[in-house]
Amino acid sequence: MLVLSRKLNEKIVIDSNIVITIVKIDRNQVRLGIEAPGHVPVYREEILPLARRAQDEQSLAVCS
């Protein structure tokens, strides 16, 4: 795991087409802004299993 320190309004660039900006820092919470191409899905970790399940169901419907 890569661990980076960033300050307010600083950015992290991933693969030259995904940009993560530190939007707000408040006590123990950080707010991030994520800019990514439309074909790149971005999920919070806690909803990822639900998103994967929906994708699997959609794939099954297309294959049927």
Backbone as CSV, one residue per row, in Angstrom:
resi,resn,N_x,N_y,N_z,CA_x,CA_y,CA_z,C_x,C_y,C_z
1,MET,0.839,-1.171,0.000,0.000,0.000,0.000,0.887,1.238,0.000
2,LEU,0.572,2.158,-0.863,1.259,3.442,-0.908,0.512,4.406,0.006
3,VAL,1.220,5.049,0.925,0.615,6.011,1.844,1.185,7.383,1.527
4,LEU,0.288,8.338,1.238,0.705,9.687,0.882,0.131,10.696,1.858
5,SER,0.860,11.759,2.092,0.346,12.882,2.877,-0.001,13.995,1.905
6,ARG,-1.159,14.584,2.075,-1.612,15.679,1.218,-2.239,16.736,2.098
7,LYS,-2.189,17.976,1.653,-2.838,19.078,2.341,-4.080,19.486,1.569
8,LEU,-4.862,20.353,2.158,-6.083,20.844,1.543,-5.818,21.368,0.130
9,ASN,-6.634,20.969,-0.800,-6.578,21.350,-2.226,-5.425,20.717,-3.005
10,GLU,-4.636,19.870,-2.371,-3.603,19.163,-3.108,-4.220,17.952,-3.792
11,LYS,-3.554,17.448,-4.827,-4.118,16.393,-5.667,-3.196,15.192,-5.760
12,ILE,-3.807,14.080,-6.108,-3.099,12.844,-6.427,-3.592,12.435,-7.811
13,VAL,-2.679,12.120,-8.716,-3.049,11.726,-10.071,-2.700,10.253,-10.259
14,ILE,-3.677,9.492,-10.767,-3.492,8.068,-11.012,-3.644,7.815,-12.502
15,ASP,-2.608,7.255,-13.105,-2.637,6.864,-14.517,-3.031,8.028,-15.440
16,SER,-2.697,9.224,-15.075,-2.896,10.466,-15.833,-4.349,10.791,-16.184
17,ASN,-5.326,9.962,-15.775,-6.706,10.286,-16.093,-7.650,10.205,-14.878
18,ILE,-7.115,9.922,-13.710,-7.905,9.934,-12.481,-7.227,10.917,-11.524
19,VAL,-7.997,11.899,-11.048,-7.451,12.912,-10.156,-8.254,12.909,-8.859
20,ILE,-7.537,12.789,-7.743,-8.164,12.826,-6.421,-7.699,14.114,-5.754
21,THR,-8.663,14.929,-5.321,-8.370,16.210,-4.690,-8.847,16.191,-3.236
22,ILE,-8.024,16.701,-2.334,-8.420,16.840,-0.941,-9.290,18.096,-0.866
23,VAL,-10.583,17.914,-0.632,-11.534,19.014,-0.668,-11.740,19.632,0.717
24,LYS,-11.757,18.783,1.759,-12.003,19.290,3.100,-11.346,18.370,4.120
25,ILE,-10.781,18.969,5.156,-10.215,18.214,6.268,-10.863,18.753,7.539
26,ASP,-11.502,17.870,8.308,-12.190,18.296,9.518,-12.008,17.233,10.591
27,ARG,-11.186,17.503,11.573,-10.879,16.583,12.668,-10.452,15.223,12.144
28,ASN,-11.295,14.205,12.271,-10.899,12.858,11.829,-11.582,12.466,10.524
29,GLN,-11.990,13.450,9.723,-12.670,13.146,8.463,-12.039,13.937,7.328
30,VAL,-11.872,13.275,6.196,-11.323,13.906,5.004,-12.344,13.773,3.894
31,ARG,-12.601,14.846,3.173,-13.516,14.793,2.036,-12.674,14.852,0.760
32,LEU,-12.937,13.883,-0.122,-12.182,13.760,-1.364,-13.068,14.079,-2.558
33,GLY,-12.487,14.693,-3.561,-13.147,14.852,-4.851,-12.438,13.946,-5.832
34,ILE,-13.189,13.179,-6.611,-12.581,12.227,-7.550,-13.065,12.545,-8.951
35,GLU,-12.118,12.813,-9.843,-12.415,13.027,-11.252,-11.887,11.814,-12.019
36,ALA,-12.806,11.128,-12.714,-12.421,9.932,-13.469,-13.264,9.870,-14.735
37,PRO,-12.756,9.211,-15.785,-13.560,9.035,-16.992,-14.843,8.269,-16.678
38,GLY,-15.876,8.490,-17.468,-17.169,7.867,-17.231,-17.151,6.353,-17.223
39,HIS,-16.210,5.741,-17.939,-16.167,4.277,-18.000,-15.460,3.649,-16.791
40,VAL,-14.924,4.475,-15.890,-14.231,3.968,-14.708,-15.182,4.047,-13.514
41,PRO,-15.653,2.904,-13.006,-16.553,2.939,-11.850,-15.786,3.309,-10.576
42,VAL,-16.409,4.120,-9.739,-15.817,4.517,-8.464,-16.851,4.216,-7.379
43,TYR,-16.491,3.372,-6.415,-17.406,2.956,-5.350,-16.754,3.146,-3.997
44,ARG,-17.573,3.410,-2.980,-17.095,3.323,-1.611,-16.961,1.844,-1.277
45,GLU,-16.001,1.499,-0.450,-15.729,0.097,-0.157,-16.945,-0.631,0.404
46,GLU,-17.729,0.038,1.255,-18.840,-0.649,1.896,-19.973,-0.989,0.937
47,ILE,-20.061,-0.341,-0.222,-21.110,-0.690,-1.187,-20.581,-1.504,-2.360
48,LEU,-19.307,-1.785,-2.376,-18.718,-2.543,-3.477,-19.359,-3.909,-3.674
49,PRO,-19.634,-4.702,-2.625,-20.297,-5.995,-2.858,-21.662,-5.830,-3.541
50,LEU,-22.418,-4.801,-3.178,-23.712,-4.558,-3.815,-23.541,-4.180,-5.283
51,ALA,-22.549,-3.362,-5.568,-22.296,-2.946,-6.944,-21.864,-4.138,-7.791
52,ARG,-21.010,-4.992,-7.239,-20.574,-6.185,-7.979,-21.739,-7.116,-8.245
53,ARG,-22.629,-7.261,-7.271,-23.793,-8.120,-7.438,-24.688,-7.576,-8.558
54,ALA,-24.881,-6.272,-8.590,-25.707,-5.654,-9.638,-25.068,-5.856,-11.003
55,GLN,-23.745,-5.722,-11.080,-23.041,-5.941,-12.350,-23.184,-7.392,-12.793
56,ASP,-23.062,-8.332,-11.853,-23.203,-9.749,-12.179,-24.606,-10.053,-12.698
57,GLU,-25.617,-9.480,-12.040,-26.995,-9.697,-12.488,-27.223,-9.111,-13.875
58,GLN,-26.614,-7.951,-14.131,-26.756,-7.323,-15.442,-26.076,-8.186,-16.511
59,SER,-24.917,-8.738,-16.197,-24.195,-9.596,-17.138,-25.013,-10.846,-17.459
60,LEU,-25.646,-11.422,-16.435,-26.463,-12.610,-16.653,-27.657,-12.298,-17.551
61,ALA,-28.255,-11.135,-17.371,-29.415,-10.750,-18.186,-29.009,-10.571,-19.644
62,VAL,-27.826,-10.027,-19.880,-27.342,-9.816,-21.249,-27.010,-11.147,-21.904
63,CYS,-26.441,-12.089,-21.148,-26.060,-13.398,-21.700,-27.251,-14.300,-21.945
64,SER,-28.357,-14.078,-21.269,-29.522,-14.960,-21.396,-30.234,-14.773,-22.700
